[in-house]
Amino acid sequence: FDLGGTLPITQLDLRWTSGTLVAPVRVQARDDANEPWRELGAAVFYRLERGTEVASSPPFAVTAHARYIRVLPDPRAAAALYRRACEGGLVAACNDLGTLTEDGRGVTQDLARARELYTGACEAREMLACNNLGLLYENGDGVPLDDAEALTWYRKAADQGEPYSQFTLGIRYRSGDGVPQD
């Protein structure tokens, strides 16, 4: 963000208008566009929504002067938070940790571990994890390329209302890709 001039900064706040979100970030600043970025610190911004109740993170306290500010995602911190939540039984976090593990963001890439995380989450009825298993088999990422197996996972998720799987199956039925054209 260009603040338009070098200004004192005492706090930074990120807000979302709806949903439950957690964003571990690194905050950086600089005075001139040609200078390297300097670290101001790390923070976890969140908005937790449960029914009509909402809790939000406090502003990130900082003492700095800068013209430019940037906020970068911190995948290592995200992976650590997802791991703790997954170990605590939050299956959506297991799926998210699987995604980071599949891509190697914040953790070492490990496709076998990603498949394990997706499988556990899918078995616990996290349908996006079932969709992600379908993607692994469709692309042969860490598993044998197996279109029939991919379709099995897509159907399981789509039957429970998972929109990405429903879209994927709809495209396949329209084109007749691995299924009868319909």
DRENTORGU-353929 format. One record per residue: residue number from 0; residue in one letter; chain; x, y, z of N, C-alpha, C, O in turn. Coordinates in Angstrom, 2 decimals. Example, Ala and Ser with C-alpha at 12.3 -4.5 7.8 and 13.67 -1.06 7.14 Angstrom:
<atoms>
ATOM     n   res   chain      n_xx      n_yy      n_zz     ca_xx     ca_yy     ca_zz      c_xx      c_yy      c_zz      o_xx      o_yy      o_zz
ATOM     0     a       A     13.19     -5.69      7.80     12.30     -4.50      7.80     13.20     -3.30      7.80     14.24     -3.32      8.46
ATOM     1     s       A     12.85     -2.25      7.08     13.67     -1.06      7.14     12.90      0.03      7.87     13.41      1.14      8.04
</atoms>
This chain:
<atoms>
ATOM     n   res   chain      n_xx      n_yy      n_zz     ca_xx     ca_yy     ca_zz      c_xx      c_yy      c_zz      o_xx      o_yy      o_zz
ATOM     0     f       A      0.85     -1.17      0.00      0.00      0.00      0.00      0.89      1.22      0.00      1.83      1.30      0.78
ATOM     1     d       A      0.60      2.17     -0.85      1.31      3.43     -0.88      0.51      4.42     -0.03     -0.63      4.75     -0.36
ATOM     2     l       A      1.11      4.87      1.06      0.42      5.79      1.97      0.47      7.23      1.49     -0.14      8.11      2.10
ATOM     3     g       A      1.19      7.48      0.39      1.25      8.82     -0.18      2.34      9.70      0.39      2.55     10.81     -0.09
ATOM     4     g       A      3.03      9.24      1.38      4.12      9.96      2.03      4.56      9.16      3.24      3.84      8.28      3.71
ATOM     5     t       A      5.75      9.46      3.76      6.24      8.76      4.93      5.43      9.21      6.14      5.41     10.39      6.48
ATOM     6     l       A      4.78      8.26      6.77      3.88      8.57      7.88      4.22      7.69      9.08      4.76      6.60      8.92
ATOM     7     p       A      3.90      8.15     10.28      4.06      7.28     11.45      2.99      6.20     11.44      1.83      6.45     11.08
ATOM     8     i       A      3.38      5.01     11.82      2.45      3.88     11.88      2.49      3.34     13.31      3.56      3.01     13.83
ATOM     9     t       A      1.33      3.27     13.93      1.27      2.75     15.30      0.51      1.43     15.39      0.69      0.67     16.34
ATOM    10     q       A     -0.34      1.15     14.40     -1.05     -0.11     14.39     -1.55     -0.41     12.99     -1.73      0.48     12.16
ATOM    11     l       A     -1.77     -1.68     12.75     -2.29     -2.14     11.48     -3.43     -3.10     11.78     -3.32     -3.94     12.67
ATOM    12     d       A     -4.53     -2.97     11.04     -5.69     -3.81     11.29     -6.23     -4.31      9.96     -6.39     -3.53      9.02
ATOM    13     l       A     -6.52     -5.60      9.87     -7.18     -6.19      8.71     -8.55     -6.66      9.16     -8.68     -7.30     10.21
ATOM    14     r       A     -9.56     -6.34      8.38    -10.93     -6.72      8.75    -11.62     -7.39      7.57    -11.39     -7.04      6.41
ATOM    15     w       A    -12.47     -8.39      7.88    -13.33     -9.03      6.90    -14.76     -8.79      7.30    -15.06     -8.61      8.49
ATOM    16     t       A    -15.65     -8.78      6.33    -17.04     -8.46      6.62    -17.88     -9.69      6.96    -18.95     -9.55      7.55
ATOM    17     s       A    -17.41    -10.89      6.59    -18.21    -12.07      6.90    -17.33    -13.31      6.93    -16.21    -13.30      6.41
ATOM    18     g       A    -17.85    -14.36      7.53    -17.16    -15.64      7.55    -16.15    -15.76      8.67    -15.88    -14.82      9.42
ATOM    19     t       A    -15.59    -16.96      8.75    -14.52    -17.25      9.70    -13.23    -17.36      8.91    -13.11    -18.22      8.03
ATOM    20     l       A    -12.28    -16.52      9.20    -11.01    -16.48      8.49     -9.87    -16.30      9.47    -10.00    -15.59     10.46
ATOM    21     v       A     -8.75    -16.95      9.19     -7.53    -16.80      9.99     -6.40    -16.57      9.00     -6.21    -17.35      8.07
ATOM    22     a       A     -5.64    -15.50      9.19     -4.58    -15.14      8.25     -3.29    -14.82      9.00     -3.12    -13.71      9.49
ATOM    23     p       A     -2.36    -15.79      9.07     -1.04    -15.46      9.60     -0.27    -14.70      8.53     -0.20    -15.13      7.38
ATOM    24     v       A      0.31    -13.57      8.91      0.97    -12.71      7.92      2.29    -12.16      8.45      2.56    -12.16      9.65
ATOM    25     r       A      3.11    -11.70      7.51      4.30    -10.93      7.80      4.02     -9.51      7.30      3.43     -9.33      6.24
ATOM    26     v       A      4.45     -8.51      8.08      4.22     -7.12      7.71      5.58     -6.50      7.41      6.52     -6.60      8.20
ATOM    27     q       A      5.67     -5.84      6.25      6.91     -5.21      5.83      6.65     -3.76      5.44      5.52     -3.38      5.12
ATOM    28     a       A      7.71     -2.96      5.47      7.57     -1.54      5.13      8.85     -1.04      4.46      9.90     -1.67      4.53
ATOM    29     r       A      8.71      0.11      3.80      9.86      0.83      3.26      9.46      2.28      3.00      8.28      2.59      2.86
ATOM    30     d       A     10.46      3.13      2.95     10.20      4.56      2.75     10.22      4.96      1.29      9.54      5.90      0.89
ATOM    31     d       A     11.01      4.25      0.49     11.18      4.59     -0.91     10.94      3.33     -1.75     11.28      2.23     -1.32
ATOM    32     a       A     10.37      3.49     -2.93     10.04      2.35     -3.78     11.27      1.55     -4.19     11.15      0.38     -4.54
ATOM    33     n       A     12.46      2.16     -4.15     13.68      1.47     -4.55     14.42      0.80     -3.40     15.40      0.09     -3.62
ATOM    34     e       A     13.98      1.02     -2.18     14.62      0.42     -1.02     14.16     -1.03     -0.84     13.08     -1.39     -1.29
ATOM    35     p       A     14.98     -1.84     -0.20     14.50     -3.19      0.14     13.45     -3.10      1.26     13.45     -2.15      2.04
ATOM    36     w       A     12.58     -4.09      1.32     11.57     -4.14      2.36     12.22     -4.48      3.68     13.16     -5.28      3.72
ATOM    37     r       A     11.74     -3.89      4.77     12.21     -4.24      6.11     11.04     -4.86      6.88      9.88     -4.45      6.75
ATOM    38     e       A     11.39     -5.85      7.67     10.36     -6.56      8.44      9.89     -5.71      9.62     10.71     -5.16     10.36
ATOM    39     l       A      8.59     -5.60      9.77      8.02     -4.94     10.95      7.55     -5.96     11.97      7.43     -5.65     13.15
ATOM    40     g       A      7.27     -7.18     11.51      6.85     -8.22     12.43      5.86     -9.17     11.79      5.57     -9.09     10.59
ATOM    41     a       A      5.35    -10.04     12.59      4.38    -11.04     12.15      3.14    -10.94     13.03      3.22    -10.55     14.20
ATOM    42     a       A      2.02    -11.29     12.46      0.75    -11.23     13.21     -0.19    -12.29     12.66     -0.01    -12.81     11.56
ATOM    43     v       A     -1.19    -12.60     13.45     -2.28    -13.45     12.99     -3.55    -12.63     13.11     -3.99    -12.28     14.21
ATOM    44     f       A     -4.14    -12.34     11.95     -5.41    -11.63     11.92     -6.52    -12.67     11.77     -6.36    -13.65     11.04
ATOM    45     y       A     -7.63    -12.44     12.46     -8.72    -13.41     12.36    -10.06    -12.74     12.51    -10.19    -11.64     13.05
ATOM    46     r       A    -11.05    -13.44     12.01    -12.46    -13.12     12.23    -13.13    -14.45     12.45    -13.15    -15.29     11.55
ATOM    47     l       A    -13.69    -14.66     13.63    -14.34    -15.91     13.98    -15.83    -15.65     14.15    -16.24    -14.80     14.93
ATOM    48     e       A    -16.61    -16.38     13.40    -18.06    -16.17     13.40    -18.73    -17.46     13.85    -18.47    -18.54     13.30
ATOM    49     r       A    -19.60    -17.34     14.84    -20.37    -18.50     15.31    -21.77    -18.00     15.61    -22.01    -17.30     16.59
ATOM    50     g       A    -22.69    -18.36     14.73    -24.05    -17.85     14.87    -24.04    -16.34     14.67    -23.58    -15.84     13.65
ATOM    51     t       A    -24.55    -15.62     15.68    -24.57    -14.16     15.60    -23.37    -13.52     16.28    -23.20    -12.30     16.24
ATOM    52     e       A    -22.52    -14.35     16.92    -21.35    -13.81     17.63    -20.15    -13.74     16.70    -19.91    -14.64     15.90
ATOM    53     v       A    -19.38    -12.64     16.82    -18.18    -12.44     16.01    -17.04    -11.99     16.91    -17.21    -11.09     17.74
ATOM    54     a       A    -15.89    -12.62     16.75    -14.68    -12.19     17.45    -13.63    -11.86     16.40    -13.46    -12.60     15.43
ATOM    55     s       A    -12.93    -10.75     16.59    -11.90    -10.33     15.64    -10.59    -10.09     16.37    -10.57     -9.78     17.56
ATOM    56     s       A     -9.51    -10.24     15.63     -8.19    -10.01     16.21     -8.02     -8.54     16.56     -8.61     -7.67     15.92
ATOM    57     p       A     -7.21     -8.27     17.57     -6.90     -6.88     17.88     -5.95     -6.33     16.82     -5.32     -7.11     16.10
ATOM    58     p       A     -5.84     -5.01     16.70     -4.87     -4.45     15.76     -3.44     -4.88     16.10     -3.11     -5.11     17.27
ATOM    59     f       A     -2.62     -4.98     15.09     -1.21     -5.30     15.23     -0.48     -4.02     15.63     -0.46     -3.06     14.87
ATOM    60     a       A      0.11     -4.00     16.82      0.82     -2.81     17.32      2.21     -2.77     16.70      2.93     -3.76     16.70
ATOM    61     v       A      2.58     -1.61     16.19      3.88     -1.44     15.55      4.30      0.01     15.71      3.46      0.91     15.74
ATOM    62     t       A      5.58      0.24     15.79      6.10      1.61     15.82      7.06      1.75     14.65      8.15      1.17     14.66
ATOM    63     a       A      6.66      2.52     13.64      7.48      2.68     12.45      7.05      3.93     11.71      5.98      4.49     11.94
ATOM    64     h       A      7.93      4.35     10.81      7.61      5.39      9.84      7.83      4.76      8.47      8.87      4.15      8.23
ATOM    65     a       A      6.87      4.91      7.58      7.01      4.30      6.26      6.05      4.95      5.29      5.02      5.51      5.68
ATOM    66     r       A      6.39      4.86      4.01      5.47      5.28      2.96      4.74      4.06      2.38      3.56      4.14      2.02
ATOM    67     y       A      5.46      2.94      2.31      4.89      1.73      1.71      4.78      0.63      2.75      5.70      0.40      3.53
ATOM    68     i       A      3.66     -0.05      2.75      3.41     -1.18      3.65      2.96     -2.35      2.78      2.20     -2.17      1.83
ATOM    69     r       A      3.43     -3.55      3.12      2.86     -4.72      2.48      2.64     -5.82      3.51      3.38     -5.96      4.48
ATOM    70     v       A      1.60     -6.58      3.26      1.20     -7.67      4.14      1.27     -8.95      3.31      0.57     -9.09      2.31
ATOM    71     l       A      2.12     -9.88      3.75      2.34    -11.12      3.00      1.83    -12.31      3.80      1.99    -12.35      5.02
ATOM    72     p       A      1.23    -13.28      3.12      0.83    -14.49      3.85      2.06    -15.21      4.39      3.13    -15.16      3.78
ATOM    73     d       A      1.90    -15.87      5.50      2.99    -16.62      6.13      2.60    -18.10      6.13      1.96    -18.58      7.07
ATOM    74     p       A      2.98    -18.84      5.05      2.52    -20.23      4.96      3.06    -21.14      6.06      2.40    -22.11      6.42
ATOM    75     r       A      4.24    -20.87      6.60      4.75    -21.69      7.71      3.87    -21.56      8.94      3.52    -22.55      9.58
ATOM    76     a       A      3.51    -20.33      9.26      2.62    -20.12     10.41      1.25    -20.73     10.14      0.64    -21.31     11.04
ATOM    77     a       A      0.76    -20.59      8.90     -0.53    -21.18      8.55     -0.48    -22.70      8.72     -1.40    -23.29      9.29
ATOM    78     a       A      0.59    -23.33      8.24      0.72    -24.78      8.36      0.73    -25.20      9.83      0.11    -26.19     10.20
ATOM    79     a       A      1.43    -24.44     10.66      1.48    -24.77     12.10      0.09    -24.66     12.72     -0.30    -25.50     13.53
ATOM    80     l       A     -0.66    -23.62     12.35     -2.02    -23.46     12.89     -2.94    -24.57     12.40     -3.71    -25.13     13.19
ATOM    81     y       A     -2.86    -24.89     11.11     -3.69    -25.97     10.57     -3.35    -27.31     11.22     -4.23    -28.11     11.51
ATOM    82     r       A     -2.04    -27.54     11.45     -1.62    -28.80     12.07     -2.24    -28.93     13.47     -2.78    -29.97     13.83
ATOM    83     r       A     -2.15    -27.86     14.26     -2.72    -27.89     15.61     -4.23    -28.11     15.57     -4.78    -28.89     16.35
ATOM    84     a       A     -4.90    -27.42     14.65     -6.35    -27.57     14.54     -6.73    -28.97     14.06     -7.71    -29.55     14.53
ATOM    85     c       A     -5.96    -29.50     13.12     -6.22    -30.85     12.61     -6.03    -31.88     13.73     -6.87    -32.76     13.91
ATOM    86     e       A     -4.94    -31.74     14.46     -4.70    -32.65     15.58     -5.78    -32.54     16.65     -6.03    -33.49     17.39
ATOM    87     g       A     -6.41    -31.37     16.73     -7.50    -31.16     17.67     -8.85    -31.62     17.16     -9.86    -31.49     17.85
ATOM    88     g       A     -8.88    -32.18     15.94    -10.11    -32.76     15.42    -10.88    -31.90     14.44    -11.99    -32.28     14.06
ATOM    89     l       A    -10.36    -30.77     14.03    -11.05    -29.91     13.07    -10.72    -30.42     11.66     -9.65    -30.12     11.13
ATOM    90     v       A    -11.64    -31.17     11.05    -11.34    -31.85      9.80    -11.13    -30.88      8.63    -10.37    -31.19      7.71
ATOM    91     a       A    -11.77    -29.73      8.64    -11.52    -28.75      7.58    -10.05    -28.30      7.60     -9.46    -28.05      6.55
ATOM    92     a       A     -9.47    -28.21      8.79     -8.05    -27.84      8.91     -7.16    -28.95      8.35     -6.10    -28.67      7.79
ATOM    93     c       A     -7.58    -30.21      8.51     -6.81    -31.32      7.93     -6.79    -31.20      6.41     -5.75    -31.43      5.78
ATOM    94     n       A     -7.92    -30.85      5.82     -7.96    -30.63      4.38     -7.04    -29.48      3.98     -6.28    -29.60      3.02
ATOM    95     d       A     -7.10    -28.38      4.72     -6.25    -27.23      4.39     -4.77    -27.55      4.56     -3.95    -27.13      3.75
ATOM    96     l       A     -4.43    -28.30      5.60     -3.05    -28.74      5.78     -2.64    -29.66      4.62     -1.50    -29.61      4.16
ATOM    97     g       A     -3.56    -30.48      4.16     -3.29    -31.33      3.01     -2.96    -30.51      1.78     -2.06    -30.85      1.02
ATOM    98     t       A     -3.69    -29.42      1.57     -3.43    -28.55      0.42     -2.04    -27.93      0.51     -1.31    -27.90     -0.48
ATOM    99     l       A     -1.67    -27.43      1.69     -0.33    -26.87      1.85      0.74    -27.94      1.65      1.78    -27.68      1.05
ATOM   100     t       A      0.48    -29.14      2.15      1.44    -30.25      2.03      1.56    -30.70      0.58      2.65    -31.01      0.11
ATOM   101     e       A      0.45    -30.73     -0.13      0.48    -31.10     -1.55      1.31    -30.10     -2.35      2.08    -30.49     -3.22
ATOM   102     d       A      1.15    -28.82     -2.05      1.84    -27.77     -2.80      3.23    -27.44     -2.27      4.00    -26.77     -2.95
ATOM   103     g       A      3.56    -27.90     -1.05      4.85    -27.56     -0.46      4.91    -26.12      0.01      5.97    -25.49     -0.05
ATOM   104     r       A      3.79    -25.58      0.47      3.76    -24.21      0.99      3.79    -24.24      2.51      2.83    -24.69      3.14
ATOM   105     g       A      4.88    -23.76      3.08      5.01    -23.71      4.54      5.47    -25.00      5.16      5.84    -25.03      6.34
ATOM   106     v       A      5.45    -26.07      4.40      5.90    -27.40      4.83      6.59    -28.05      3.64      6.45    -27.59      2.50
ATOM   107     t       A      7.31    -29.12      3.89      7.93    -29.87      2.81      6.84    -30.54      1.98      5.91    -31.13      2.54
ATOM   108     q       A      6.95    -30.46      0.67      5.97    -31.11     -0.18      6.04    -32.62      0.04      7.11    -33.22      0.02
ATOM   109     d       A      4.87    -33.21      0.26      4.79    -34.65      0.52      3.41    -35.12      0.05      2.43    -35.02      0.78
ATOM   110     l       A      3.37    -35.61     -1.19      2.09    -35.99     -1.77      1.43    -37.16     -1.05      0.21    -37.22     -0.96
ATOM   111     a       A      2.24    -38.10     -0.53      1.66    -39.23      0.22      0.98    -38.72      1.49     -0.10    -39.18      1.85
ATOM   112     r       A      1.62    -37.79      2.17      1.04    -37.22      3.40     -0.22    -36.41      3.07     -1.20    -36.46      3.80
ATOM   113     a       A     -0.18    -35.67      1.96     -1.36    -34.91      1.54     -2.52    -35.87      1.31     -3.65    -35.59      1.72
ATOM   114     r       A     -2.27    -37.00      0.63     -3.32    -37.99      0.39     -3.87    -38.52      1.71     -5.08    -38.68      1.86
ATOM   115     e       A     -3.00    -38.79      2.68     -3.45    -39.26      4.00     -4.36    -38.23      4.67     -5.40    -38.57      5.22
ATOM   116     l       A     -3.95    -36.96      4.62     -4.75    -35.90      5.24     -6.10    -35.78      4.55     -7.13    -35.67      5.21
ATOM   117     y       A     -6.11    -35.79      3.21     -7.37    -35.71      2.47     -8.26    -36.91      2.78     -9.47    -36.75      2.98
ATOM   118     t       A     -7.67    -38.11      2.82     -8.46    -39.32      3.07     -9.11    -39.27      4.44    -10.30    -39.56      4.58
ATOM   119     g       A     -8.34    -38.90      5.46     -8.90    -38.80      6.81    -10.01    -37.77      6.88    -11.04    -38.01      7.51
ATOM   120     a       A     -9.79    -36.63      6.25    -10.81    -35.58      6.28    -12.05    -36.00      5.49    -13.18    -35.74      5.91
ATOM   121     c       A    -11.83    -36.65      4.36    -12.96    -37.12      3.55    -13.79    -38.14      4.33    -15.02    -38.08      4.34
ATOM   122     e       A    -13.11    -39.07      4.99    -13.81    -40.08      5.79    -14.59    -39.45      6.94    -15.56    -40.03      7.44
ATOM   123     a       A    -14.16    -38.26      7.37    -14.86    -37.52      8.43    -15.89    -36.55      7.85    -16.38    -35.66      8.54
ATOM   124     r       A    -16.20    -36.73      6.56    -17.27    -35.99      5.85    -16.89    -34.55      5.50    -17.77    -33.69      5.41
ATOM   125     e       A    -15.63    -34.28      5.30    -15.18    -32.99      4.76    -15.12    -33.17      3.24    -14.13    -33.68      2.70
ATOM   126     m       A    -16.17    -32.74      2.56    -16.34    -33.08      1.15    -15.31    -32.41      0.23    -15.00    -32.94     -0.83
ATOM   127     l       A    -14.79    -31.25      0.61    -13.75    -30.64     -0.22    -12.51    -31.55     -0.24    -11.80    -31.58     -1.24
ATOM   128     a       A    -12.25    -32.27      0.84    -11.13    -33.21      0.87    -11.38    -34.36     -0.10    -10.44    -34.83     -0.75
ATOM   129     c       A    -12.63    -34.80     -0.22    -12.95    -35.85     -1.20    -12.68    -35.33     -2.61    -12.14    -36.05     -3.45
ATOM   130     n       A    -13.06    -34.10     -2.88    -12.78    -33.49     -4.18    -11.27    -33.45     -4.42    -10.80    -33.74     -5.52
ATOM   131     n       A    -10.51    -33.08     -3.39     -9.06    -33.00     -3.55     -8.43    -34.36     -3.81     -7.44    -34.46     -4.54
ATOM   132     l       A     -9.00    -35.41     -3.24     -8.55    -36.77     -3.56     -8.81    -37.07     -5.04     -7.96    -37.64     -5.72
ATOM   133     g       A     -9.98    -36.68     -5.52    -10.29    -36.86     -6.94     -9.26    -36.17     -7.82     -8.84    -36.72     -8.84
ATOM   134     l       A     -8.86    -34.97     -7.44     -7.85    -34.24     -8.22     -6.52    -34.97     -8.23     -5.85    -35.03     -9.27
ATOM   135     l       A     -6.12    -35.54     -7.07     -4.86    -36.29     -7.03     -4.89    -37.43     -8.04     -3.94    -37.62     -8.80
ATOM   136     y       A     -5.99    -38.19     -8.06     -6.08    -39.33     -8.98     -6.24    -38.89    -10.43     -5.71    -39.53    -11.34
ATOM   137     e       A     -6.96    -37.81    -10.65     -7.14    -37.31    -12.02     -5.79    -36.87    -12.62     -5.54    -37.07    -13.81
ATOM   138     n       A     -4.94    -36.28    -11.78     -3.66    -35.76    -12.26     -2.48    -36.70    -12.02     -1.38    -36.45    -12.51
ATOM   139     g       A     -2.71    -37.78    -11.29     -1.61    -38.70    -10.97     -0.58    -38.07    -10.05      0.61    -38.35    -10.17
ATOM   140     d       A     -1.02    -37.23     -9.15     -0.11    -36.54     -8.21      0.10    -37.39     -6.97     -0.71    -37.37     -6.05
ATOM   141     g       A      1.20    -38.13     -6.93      1.54    -38.94     -5.77      0.76    -40.24     -5.69      0.94    -41.02     -4.75
ATOM   142     v       A     -0.10    -40.48     -6.65     -0.88    -41.72     -6.75     -0.89    -42.11     -8.23     -0.58    -41.28     -9.09
ATOM   143     p       A     -1.23    -43.36     -8.53     -1.33    -43.73     -9.95     -2.43    -42.91    -10.64     -3.48    -42.67    -10.05
ATOM   144     l       A     -2.18    -42.51    -11.85     -3.20    -41.83    -12.65     -4.36    -42.79    -12.82     -4.20    -43.87    -13.39
ATOM   145     d       A     -5.56    -42.41    -12.33     -6.68    -43.35    -12.32     -7.98    -42.55    -12.41     -8.50    -42.07    -11.40
ATOM   146     d       A     -8.48    -42.42    -13.63     -9.68    -41.62    -13.86    -10.90    -42.20    -13.16    -11.74    -41.46    -12.65
ATOM   147     a       A    -11.02    -43.53    -13.12    -12.17    -44.15    -12.45    -12.14    -43.84    -10.95    -13.18    -43.56    -10.36
ATOM   148     e       A    -10.96    -43.90    -10.35    -10.84    -43.58     -8.92    -11.16    -42.10     -8.68    -11.81    -41.76     -7.69
ATOM   149     a       A    -10.69    -41.23     -9.58    -11.01    -39.80     -9.46    -12.51    -39.59     -9.48    -13.05    -38.83     -8.67
ATOM   150     l       A    -13.20    -40.27    -10.41    -14.65    -40.12    -10.50    -15.35    -40.62     -9.24    -16.37    -40.05     -8.84
ATOM   151     t       A    -14.83    -41.67     -8.62    -15.40    -42.17     -7.37    -15.40    -41.08     -6.30    -16.40    -40.86     -5.63
ATOM   152     w       A    -14.26    -40.40     -6.16    -14.15    -39.35     -5.14    -14.99    -38.13     -5.50    -15.63    -37.54     -4.63
ATOM   153     y       A    -15.01    -37.75     -6.79    -15.84    -36.63     -7.22    -17.32    -36.91     -6.93    -18.04    -36.05     -6.44
ATOM   154     r       A    -17.76    -38.14     -7.24    -19.17    -38.49     -7.00    -19.50    -38.45     -5.51    -20.55    -37.94     -5.12
ATOM   155     k       A    -18.61    -38.99     -4.69    -18.86    -38.98     -3.24    -19.07    -37.55     -2.75    -19.99    -37.27     -1.99
ATOM   156     a       A    -18.21    -36.64     -3.20    -18.31    -35.24     -2.78    -19.54    -34.57     -3.38    -20.27    -33.85     -2.69
ATOM   157     a       A    -19.77    -34.80     -4.67    -20.90    -34.16     -5.36    -22.23    -34.61     -4.76    -23.15    -33.81     -4.63
ATOM   158     d       A    -22.33    -35.88     -4.41    -23.57    -36.39     -3.81    -23.89    -35.72     -2.48    -25.05    -35.70     -2.06
ATOM   159     q       A    -22.88    -35.17     -1.82    -23.07    -34.46     -0.55    -23.13    -32.95     -0.74    -23.13    -32.20      0.24
ATOM   160     g       A    -23.19    -32.49     -2.01    -23.38    -31.07     -2.29    -22.13    -30.25     -2.47    -22.20    -29.02     -2.48
ATOM   161     e       A    -20.96    -30.88     -2.62    -19.70    -30.13     -2.78    -19.68    -29.51     -4.18    -19.67    -30.25     -5.17
ATOM   162     p       A    -19.67    -28.18     -4.29    -19.86    -27.52     -5.59    -18.73    -27.75     -6.61    -19.02    -27.86     -7.80
ATOM   163     y       A    -17.48    -27.82     -6.19    -16.40    -28.04     -7.15    -16.55    -29.41     -7.82    -16.36    -29.54     -9.03
ATOM   164     s       A    -16.90    -30.41     -7.04    -17.09    -31.75     -7.59    -18.32    -31.78     -8.50    -18.30    -32.42     -9.55
ATOM   165     q       A    -19.37    -31.09     -8.11    -20.56    -31.03     -8.96    -20.22    -30.39    -10.30    -20.67    -30.86    -11.35
ATOM   166     f       A    -19.45    -29.33    -10.27    -19.05    -28.65    -11.50    -18.19    -29.59    -12.37    -18.43    -29.71    -13.57
ATOM   167     t       A    -17.20    -30.25    -11.75    -16.33    -31.16    -12.48    -17.14    -32.27    -13.13    -16.94    -32.57    -14.31
ATOM   168     l       A    -18.05    -32.87    -12.39    -18.87    -33.94    -12.96    -19.78    -33.40    -14.07    -19.98    -34.08    -15.08
ATOM   169     g       A    -20.32    -32.22    -13.90    -21.17    -31.63    -14.93    -20.41    -31.44    -16.24    -20.93    -31.75    -17.31
ATOM   170     i       A    -19.20    -30.95    -16.15    -18.37    -30.77    -17.36    -18.08    -32.12    -18.00    -18.14    -32.26    -19.22
ATOM   171     r       A    -17.76    -33.10    -17.17    -17.46    -34.44    -17.71    -18.69    -35.07    -18.38    -18.57    -35.67    -19.44
ATOM   172     y       A    -19.85    -34.93    -17.77    -21.06    -35.48    -18.40    -21.39    -34.73    -19.70    -21.85    -35.34    -20.66
ATOM   173     r       A    -21.17    -33.46    -19.71    -21.44    -32.69    -20.93    -20.55    -33.14    -22.08    -21.00    -33.26    -23.22
ATOM   174     s       A    -19.27    -33.40    -21.77    -18.32    -33.77    -22.82    -18.17    -35.29    -23.01    -17.60    -35.73    -24.00
ATOM   175     g       A    -18.69    -36.08    -22.06    -18.52    -37.52    -22.14    -17.13    -37.97    -21.74    -16.66    -39.01    -22.19
ATOM   176     d       A    -16.46    -37.19    -20.90    -15.09    -37.49    -20.47    -15.10    -38.48    -19.31    -15.24    -38.09    -18.15
ATOM   177     g       A    -14.95    -39.77    -19.63    -14.90    -40.81    -18.60    -16.26    -41.26    -18.10    -16.35    -42.17    -17.28
ATOM   178     v       A    -17.31    -40.64    -18.59    -18.69    -40.97    -18.23    -19.54    -40.90    -19.49    -19.12    -40.28    -20.47
ATOM   179     p       A    -20.73    -41.52    -19.49    -21.59    -41.39    -20.67    -22.00    -39.93    -20.87    -22.36    -39.24    -19.92
ATOM   180     q       A    -21.96    -39.47    -22.12    -22.34    -38.08    -22.38    -23.82    -37.90    -22.07    -24.67    -38.68    -22.50
ATOM   181     d       A    -24.11    -36.84    -21.30    -25.49    -36.60    -20.88    -25.67    -35.11    -20.65    -26.76    -34.67    -20.28
</atoms>
